[in-house]
């Protein structure tokens, strides 16, 4: 499987298309589930599969970018062959494509609607934050940190640091979500987050008391989620 090249003469859109194709093909090869049809997954928009497989594909896609492409793009930036802003936009676009693509193949319509509803409330878009939203948030975070520092000099937005933060966030996956996928409890995400808040404000025992007894994995997942958010 040929890896995308990083050339000064290449257009940004061409580099993005090559990166997405490489990561998608690598992710396809990583899924060993017999019920998964790699050709249909990439070419048939009506093909739906369970959340566990879509999450595994999403993780494999991200891993392919991190393992093989990220080092190349970082090297290109150091050599002046790629601007940090272009790299940040590329990392965002590739990850955003993976998010939208995997969601389009989810068989769990209720879970998909819940996820898109959360994103709409948080980012005003149904499929995660826009690049502008992330950049604006980085600027706001820097401004808040600057104010807290008590400095009197004028605030200056550090764009390079903001772009690096976007790159870093675009190449990470959510540990808690990965764990929920592993134990088959992705659909309990909202309840688990709510319970983890109870834990932070009170005790694990209180959370257990508020948990329906017929959903044992919720308690187990909540404990694990809370552990992950603290480390």
C-alpha positions as a Python dict, from the first residue, in 0.01 Angstrom:
ca = {
    (1, 'X'): (0, 0, 0),
    (2, 'X'): (175, 314, -122),
    (3, 'X'): (205, 599, 123),
    (4, 'X'): (118, 954, 11),
    (5, 'X'): (409, 1177, -79),
    (6, 'X'): (467, 1525, 60),
    (7, 'X'): (581, 1755, -221),
    (8, 'X'): (597, 2135, -248),
    (9, 'X'): (441, 2119, -594),
    (10, 'X'): (137, 1925, -474),
    (11, 'X'): (-184, 2111, -402),
    (12, 'X'): (-332, 2091, -54),
    (13, 'X'): (-647, 1921, -184),
    (14, 'X'): (-441, 1651, -357),
    (15, 'X'): (-245, 1582, -39),
    (16, 'X'): (-569, 1556, 160),
    (17, 'X'): (-726, 1312, -89),
    (18, 'X'): (-415, 1093, -86),
    (19, 'X'): (-401, 1097, 295),
    (20, 'X'): (-767, 1001, 332),
    (21, 'X'): (-734, 722, 76),
    (22, 'X'): (-426, 577, 246),
    (23, 'X'): (-578, 591, 597),
    (24, 'X'): (-908, 443, 477),
    (25, 'X'): (-740, 151, 300),
    (26, 'X'): (-517, 87, 603),
    (27, 'X'): (-819, 94, 835),
    (28, 'X'): (-1005, -148, 609),
    (29, 'X'): (-716, -394, 626),
    (30, 'X'): (-708, -368, 1006),
    (31, 'X'): (-1069, -485, 1055),
    (32, 'X'): (-1076, -864, 1079),
    (33, 'X'): (-1445, -905, 1165),
    (34, 'X'): (-1610, -1153, 924),
    (35, 'X'): (-1925, -943, 899),
    (36, 'X'): (-1727, -644, 769),
    (37, 'X'): (-1722, -592, 392),
    (38, 'X'): (-1435, -349, 316),
    (39, 'X'): (-1536, -281, -44),
    (40, 'X'): (-1894, -198, 50),
    (41, 'X'): (-1779, 13, 343),
    (42, 'X'): (-1580, 243, 116),
    (43, 'X'): (-1813, 248, -183),
    (44, 'X'): (-2171, 178, -69),
    (45, 'X'): (-2335, 467, 117),
    (46, 'X'): (-2627, 243, 220),
    (47, 'X'): (-2400, -9, 395),
    (48, 'X'): (-2457, -3, 772),
    (49, 'X'): (-2262, -183, 1045),
    (50, 'X'): (-2261, -185, 1424),
    (51, 'X'): (-2102, 83, 1642),
    (52, 'X'): (-1820, -141, 1758),
    (53, 'X'): (-1687, -195, 1405),
    (54, 'X'): (-1727, 171, 1306),
    (55, 'X'): (-1537, 279, 1618),
    (56, 'X'): (-1261, 26, 1551),
    (57, 'X'): (-1233, 148, 1190),
    (58, 'X'): (-1219, 510, 1312),
    (59, 'X'): (-939, 425, 1555),
    (60, 'X'): (-747, 234, 1287),
    (61, 'X'): (-786, 528, 1047),
    (62, 'X'): (-645, 768, 1309),
    (63, 'X'): (-360, 528, 1391),
    (64, 'X'): (-262, 508, 1023),
    (65, 'X'): (-236, 887, 1011),
    (66, 'X'): (-32, 901, 1332),
    (67, 'X'): (204, 615, 1251),
    (68, 'X'): (286, 687, 888),
    (69, 'X'): (171, 1033, 779),
    (70, 'X'): (215, 1256, 1082),
    (71, 'X'): (598, 1213, 1088),
    (72, 'X'): (613, 1300, 717),
    (73, 'X'): (408, 1617, 752),
    (74, 'X'): (604, 1729, 1057),
    (75, 'X'): (929, 1678, 868),
    (76, 'X'): (787, 1874, 573),
    (77, 'X'): (704, 2164, 806),
    (78, 'X'): (1059, 2170, 943),
    (79, 'X'): (1200, 2176, 589),
    (80, 'X'): (968, 2456, 485),
    (81, 'X'): (780, 2237, 239),
    (82, 'X'): (455, 2280, 432),
    (83, 'X'): (319, 2562, 648),
    (84, 'X'): (205, 2481, 1002),
    (85, 'X'): (-137, 2631, 923),
    (86, 'X'): (-173, 2402, 619),
    (87, 'X'): (-70, 2100, 826),
    (88, 'X'): (-325, 2186, 1095),
    (89, 'X'): (-601, 2223, 836),
    (90, 'X'): (-498, 1894, 673),
    (91, 'X'): (-499, 1707, 1006),
    (92, 'X'): (-840, 1854, 1086),
    (93, 'X'): (-986, 1774, 742),
    (94, 'X'): (-865, 1414, 744),
    (95, 'X'): (-1000, 1352, 1095),
    (96, 'X'): (-1329, 1527, 1017),
    (97, 'X'): (-1371, 1311, 707),
    (98, 'X'): (-1322, 998, 919),
    (99, 'X'): (-1582, 1120, 1171),
    (100, 'X'): (-1847, 1200, 909),
    (101, 'X'): (-1772, 886, 711),
    (102, 'X'): (-1798, 645, 1006),
    (103, 'X'): (-2116, 810, 1129),
    (104, 'X'): (-2275, 765, 786),
    (105, 'X'): (-2229, 388, 823),
    (106, 'X'): (-2365, 353, 1178),
    (107, 'X'): (-2656, 112, 1202),
    (108, 'X'): (-2759, 257, 1540),
    (109, 'X'): (-2985, 544, 1429),
    (110, 'X'): (-3075, 643, 1784),
    (111, 'X'): (-2711, 663, 1888),
    (112, 'X'): (-2628, 863, 1576),
    (113, 'X'): (-2908, 1111, 1642),
    (114, 'X'): (-2794, 1153, 2003),
    (115, 'X'): (-2436, 1213, 1894),
    (116, 'X'): (-2534, 1469, 1632),
    (117, 'X'): (-2766, 1640, 1878),
    (118, 'X'): (-2480, 1678, 2127),
    (119, 'X'): (-2254, 1821, 1858),
    (120, 'X'): (-2522, 2063, 1740),
    (121, 'X'): (-2555, 2201, 2093),
    (122, 'X'): (-2181, 2221, 2152),
    (123, 'X'): (-2058, 2341, 1813),
    (124, 'X'): (-2368, 2452, 1617),
    (125, 'X'): (-2291, 2178, 1363),
    (126, 'X'): (-2407, 1817, 1370),
    (127, 'X'): (-2070, 1656, 1295),
    (128, 'X'): (-1823, 1813, 1535),
    (129, 'X'): (-1647, 2149, 1549),
    (130, 'X'): (-1540, 2342, 1242),
    (131, 'X'): (-1176, 2440, 1192),
    (132, 'X'): (-1269, 2802, 1264),
    (133, 'X'): (-1441, 2700, 1587),
    (134, 'X'): (-1127, 2520, 1704),
    (135, 'X'): (-905, 2815, 1612),
    (136, 'X'): (-1135, 3060, 1791),
    (137, 'X'): (-1135, 2836, 2100),
    (138, 'X'): (-755, 2829, 2099),
    (139, 'X'): (-747, 3207, 2086),
    (140, 'X'): (-996, 3231, 2372),
    (141, 'X'): (-795, 2983, 2580),
    (142, 'X'): (-478, 3182, 2523),
    (143, 'X'): (-653, 3507, 2615),
    (144, 'X'): (-790, 3356, 2937),
    (145, 'X'): (-447, 3221, 3033),
    (146, 'X'): (-293, 3561, 2956),
    (147, 'X'): (-543, 3743, 3179),
    (148, 'X'): (-486, 3500, 3466),
    (149, 'X'): (-109, 3553, 3440),
    (150, 'X'): (-156, 3920, 3533),
    (151, 'X'): (65, 4048, 3252),
    (152, 'X'): (18, 4412, 3150),
    (153, 'X'): (164, 4391, 2799),
    (154, 'X'): (-79, 4365, 2502),
    (155, 'X'): (-210, 4015, 2430),
    (156, 'X'): (-67, 3850, 2121),
    (157, 'X'): (-228, 3544, 1971),
    (158, 'X'): (27, 3267, 1917),
    (159, 'X'): (-101, 3112, 1594),
    (160, 'X'): (170, 2847, 1573),
    (161, 'X'): (83, 2718, 1920),
    (162, 'X'): (-286, 2719, 1828),
    (163, 'X'): (-220, 2522, 1509),
    (164, 'X'): (-11, 2270, 1701),
    (165, 'X'): (-292, 2221, 1953),
    (166, 'X'): (-537, 2154, 1669),
    (167, 'X'): (-293, 1904, 1517),
    (168, 'X'): (-254, 1728, 1851),
    (169, 'X'): (-630, 1708, 1911),
    (170, 'X'): (-689, 1586, 1555),
    (171, 'X'): (-457, 1292, 1608),
    (172, 'X'): (-602, 1172, 1941),
    (173, 'X'): (-898, 944, 2008),
    (174, 'X'): (-1114, 948, 2320),
    (175, 'X'): (-990, 685, 2569),
    (176, 'X'): (-1323, 665, 2749),
    (177, 'X'): (-1516, 613, 2424),
    (178, 'X'): (-1268, 345, 2318),
    (179, 'X'): (-1322, 164, 2648),
    (180, 'X'): (-1701, 185, 2617),
    (181, 'X'): (-1668, 39, 2268),
    (182, 'X'): (-1455, -246, 2405),
    (183, 'X'): (-1720, -351, 2661),
    (184, 'X'): (-2010, -286, 2423),
    (185, 'X'): (-2151, 13, 2611),
    (186, 'X'): (-2119, 298, 2361),
    (187, 'X'): (-2491, 364, 2386),
    (188, 'X'): (-2453, 442, 2756),
    (189, 'X'): (-2219, 736, 2701),
    (190, 'X'): (-2460, 1006, 2822),
    (191, 'X'): (-2559, 819, 3138),
    (192, 'X'): (-2197, 736, 3216),
    (193, 'X'): (-2084, 1095, 3181),
    (194, 'X'): (-2371, 1206, 3403),
    (195, 'X'): (-2277, 948, 3665),
    (196, 'X'): (-1910, 1045, 3650),
    (197, 'X'): (-2014, 1398, 3744),
    (198, 'X'): (-2196, 1260, 4045),
    (199, 'X'): (-1881, 1076, 4142),
    (200, 'X'): (-1672, 1390, 4124),
    (201, 'X'): (-1914, 1579, 4345),
    (202, 'X'): (-1997, 1295, 4584),
    (203, 'X'): (-1894, 929, 4598),
    (204, 'X'): (-1898, 624, 4374),
    (205, 'X'): (-2149, 463, 4611),
    (206, 'X'): (-2396, 746, 4548),
    (207, 'X'): (-2363, 694, 4174),
    (208, 'X'): (-2430, 324, 4212),
    (209, 'X'): (-2746, 396, 4414),
    (210, 'X'): (-2877, 610, 4128),
    (211, 'X'): (-2799, 345, 3868),
    (212, 'X'): (-3068, 101, 3748),
    (213, 'X'): (-2972, -244, 3878),
    (214, 'X'): (-3041, -408, 3541),
    (215, 'X'): (-2753, -224, 3371),
    (216, 'X'): (-2447, -363, 3546),
    (217, 'X'): (-2203, -259, 3273),
    (218, 'X'): (-2301, 104, 3333),
    (219, 'X'): (-2155, 92, 3684),
    (220, 'X'): (-1840, -79, 3564),
    (221, 'X'): (-1796, 163, 3274),
    (222, 'X'): (-1861, 463, 3499),
    (223, 'X'): (-1584, 358, 3734),
    (224, 'X'): (-1344, 312, 3443),
    (225, 'X'): (-1447, 642, 3282),
    (226, 'X'): (-1389, 829, 3606),
    (227, 'X'): (-1045, 670, 3639),
    (228, 'X'): (-953, 780, 3287),
    (229, 'X'): (-1064, 1139, 3337),
    (230, 'X'): (-838, 1166, 3641),
    (231, 'X'): (-524, 1035, 3469),
}
